[in-house]
Amino acid sequence: MSLDQYLELLDWTGRQPRKDKSGAIPEKLEKIITRLDIEPTMWVEAMKSFTSWFGSIAGSAERVLQHAKNAGGRWYHGMSRCRDLFPSPDESS
């Protein structure tokens, strides 16, 4: 299965209504990977190498820095990868 096929399947699965699930991804929404503005190949690499790339936390650099501050620190391992993979809303325009 190719990466594109896997992402299509994952997106399709999330859109399926089920009795034991409170909701589903609405049909009108763009695909998950598009909505999140994440490059699919980089996403797969990040998931394969999560611990070495990020350590213990990942997300937009802004959110990760805020989490570090709230936890009494200044930063977390992988900040440059966070900036590359998870653009902040004001950076992605």
GITA-V626208 format. One record per run of one state. SS is the DSSP state (H for helix, E for strand, - for the rest). FROM is the first residue (numbers start at 1). TO is the last residue. If there is no record, write none. Layout:
ss-><SS;SS>
from-><FROM;FROM>
to-><TO;TO>
//
This chain:
ss-><-;H;-;H;-;H;-;H;-;H;-;H;->
from-><1;3;15;32;36;40;49;50;55;61;71;79;86>
to-><2;14;31;35;39;48;49;54;60;70;78;85;93>
//
